[in-house]
Amino acid sequence: MADSGRLPPKRRQITLPHELIEAVAQQLPSLVDLLSTALVSKPWFAACVGFLWRKISCSSPECMWERYRKLFARPPRLFYDYRQAVQHLHVEAAVAWPAIVAGSPKLQLHKVLTKCPRLSVLKLDCPVVSDDDLWVISTSCRQLRALAVVSSPTEAHGRITDEGILAVAKNCAQMRHIRIRIVDRSLLTERAFQAVARAWAGRLRTFALEWVQARMGGMGVVGGGGEEDAAESERRIADALREIIELNPGLHTVSFDWPCALAPTLAAAAASLRALQFLRVAHAPDPVPVAAIIAANPALRSLSVLEFDSTVDPTCLLLPLLSASPATSPSPLDSLDLDGVGFLPTLLPLLPNFTALTHLRVSPSRRAAALHRHETDAVLSTVLAVLPNLVTLDIPILGDGPLRELATSCPYLETLDVVDGRGITNQALILLSKGCPSLSSLHLGSAASVTDQSLVIVARSLGPTLRRLHLPFGAAGRAMAGASGISPNTLEALATFCPNLEALVNVPVATPFNKLIELLPRMERLNTLAFLAGRDHDAFEARAVLGERLEEVRRACRRLRDCWINE
Amino acid sequence: MFHRANLRNNSKNGRSQVGQNRNSKKKPVAKLTLITEDNESFTVCKKVAEMSMFFKNMLQDTEGIPAPFIVPNVSGYDLKKIIEYCSYHCLDTDCPNDNDSLRSRRDRKIGHWDETFVRNIINKDGDPVIDNLVGLTKAAYFLDIPGLIWLMTKSIANTIDPKPIAEIREIFNVPVPSEREEEILQR
């Protein structure tokens, strides 16, 4: 770094052209760095401010958005009207679904968004806009290119019906990507889908229609009428959806999780879509059309089939990809997410044919995996040996075997979830940390025999690469009983060797408080911290004590956003 | 992005510079002689020179290889480094370019060779680090070499990444703004 002792006495100011400051700003990894860069001087500020506000994402809408709203509400007092720079807005849902529907905040988004002339991507993960808001937003942000909305069944929390979608279809001619999630499906009828089909015919690239089941008594009012009416309306919706698909053969991302008219829609997709790269289907009543879509799109890169009927053999989905592509050029499939599949022994042997796989998530029922424990691990080990490109892996791993295989054959692994790995030992974990130097996120879950011994070495060998670590909860529980488990040594090693650690979960509540206050501030980038309390009496007391002093912990860590105690 | 605008200026610039060489004999040899502003001369292959959009456009415009070409605004040291970079990367197919998305530009990692390359620049006869980096960045920007611009800006970003404002000001020798100015920025 600048060796001030050697500086010539009169050093001239180093100036960079505006475009180059912008290019540097693009490379900065976090907003905090960007902010300190922006505050260096006026020319730097002018170059950086656009990036600072370009993308807004708030994870807990209640408090975060309130701050943004206050800021945006008084532009004359600001040096720069930040709203000019906003291009992406993403409101995430912090809590699980049903709770969000019941307690969604009123963000009054439309008031702010009318003054954002460059907004092109609006992603809302919770129901915060209503029909009227959508109309206001669509008239003022006509350049919108991507929209994701959630509609709740109640008027109070942003209900979107046909009218809202019609307004967007009428006003936003540039739309390429659209994703609609809805709780009460009777709110959208064929009118909305016809409008979508006609407004952006031939131009849509992403179309996602998802039904979210929120369990709330008496809220999901399904339109009355007899069975015949229902069949008739389903037929009309199926026609409209088919029209969307037929008019947009260029769609590359499709997600269907829609309870009515799914079968004819999937059949239409199989007949006309040829450029698909990302496919997500949930609750499909019949695997045949899904397999037909897959067969028609051999260039598929990402496949997610969720809530699959477990009586159907999942291999029927993957076989078309294998037969469609010649042996010389293997399928480019790099992401596979199968949920609710209980046939590990039949599915796993197929995977070695997809050598391009980088993200693999197969979640069979936990019980099935545990029953076939040794078989699963053995098959998995042979599969992993031929998938050298793996980056993400989330599959039930129970013992050491697959971990050893990962260490020798998957050097690019970045995310590993071994939440079921009860039998994982220190030795395997140490091997893993040596063999997969890119590992940035590690979820240890129920590994009961993992102790300080390996965790310290993991911290030391992964070093700055490690960003998220879930400590094993089994060991944390035992630590409180006085047995060897996770002691402050692990935290010390993490604080010393892992400067980029962002999330640390399952820290035992029994860790001495003065040690915590000493070590946590040294983890400069930590933004998520979770403690783990056991069930016994000591843990209960420790939990009570820590609960009272949680505020002190928050104050000690500069960037800490979320901090809580797990049971 | 910004290279495009720059490129137009550059090609215009280039045309006027080489205009006088138009009438000289066009040789089909794939070598190009470059003379920097401090009178150092370099001979490079056409393929290497074409890593630079500036030279590439110039070669297209002149439909041939001009006689020794004077490169303004670039010092001998910088050009030597640029040629070193271009010779290594001229056969690469996945160089960073303007069409990359912001995220991929940010998440891309510096390769092993590039890392050594940057370390050597930093260690050049004990000069303050950032001067060399910035000098080369500007030269790369002038010659419009997307891959090198990416590498240099990334290295600068890495230099200032975890630092507080005061330290960044010290590195770039930016005068500390008056309190009034600072207050305005803080808002």
Boltz contact constraints between the chains, C-beta under 6 A:
constraints:
  - contact:
      token1: [A, 2]
      token2: [B, 128]
      max_distance: 6.0
  - contact:
      token1: [A, 2]
      token2: [B, 171]
      max_distance: 6.0
  - contact:
      token1: [A, 6]
      token2: [B, 126]
      max_distance: 6.0
  - contact:
      token1: [A, 11]
      token2: [B, 173]
      max_distance: 6.0
  - contact:
      token1: [A, 13]
      token2: [B, 173]
      max_distance: 6.0
  - contact:
      token1: [A, 14]
      token2: [B, 134]
      max_distance: 6.0
  - contact:
      token1: [A, 14]
      token2: [B, 172]
      max_distance: 6.0
  - contact:
      token1: [A, 14]
      token2: [B, 173]
      max_distance: 6.0
  - contact:
      token1: [A, 19]
      token2: [B, 2]
      max_distance: 6.0
  - contact:
      token1: [A, 20]
      token2: [B, 137]
      max_distance: 6.0
  - contact:
      token1: [A, 20]
      token2: [B, 141]
      max_distance: 6.0
  - contact:
      token1: [A, 23]
      token2: [B, 153]
      max_distance: 6.0
  - contact:
      token1: [A, 24]
      token2: [B, 153]
      max_distance: 6.0
  - contact:
      token1: [A, 24]
      token2: [B, 156]
      max_distance: 6.0
  - contact:
      token1: [A, 24]
      token2: [B, 157]
      max_distance: 6.0
  - contact:
      token1: [A, 26]
      token2: [B, 102]
      max_distance: 6.0
  - contact:
      token1: [A, 26]
      token2: [B, 105]
      max_distance: 6.0
  - contact:
      token1: [A, 27]
      token2: [B, 106]
      max_distance: 6.0
  - contact:
      token1: [A, 27]
      token2: [B, 153]
      max_distance: 6.0
  - contact:
      token1: [A, 27]
      token2: [B, 154]
      max_distance: 6.0
  - contact:
      token1: [A, 27]
      token2: [B, 157]
      max_distance: 6.0
  - contact:
      token1: [A, 28]
      token2: [B, 157]
      max_distance: 6.0
  - contact:
      token1: [A, 33]
      token2: [B, 161]
      max_distance: 6.0
  - contact:
      token1: [A, 36]
      token2: [B, 165]
      max_distance: 6.0
  - contact:
      token1: [A, 39]
      token2: [B, 165]
      max_distance: 6.0
  - contact:
      token1: [A, 39]
      token2: [B, 185]
      max_distance: 6.0
  - contact:
      token1: [A, 40]
      token2: [B, 168]
      max_distance: 6.0
  - contact:
      token1: [A, 40]
      token2: [B, 169]
      max_distance: 6.0
  - contact:
      token1: [A, 40]
      token2: [B, 174]
      max_distance: 6.0
  - contact:
      token1: [A, 41]
      token2: [B, 174]
      max_distance: 6.0
  - contact:
      token1: [A, 41]
      token2: [B, 177]
      max_distance: 6.0
  - contact:
      token1: [A, 45]
      token2: [B, 185]
      max_distance: 6.0
  - contact:
      token1: [A, 78]
      token2: [B, 187]
      max_distance: 6.0
  - contact:
      token1: [A, 79]
      token2: [B, 184]
      max_distance: 6.0
  - contact:
      token1: [A, 79]
      token2: [B, 187]
      max_distance: 6.0
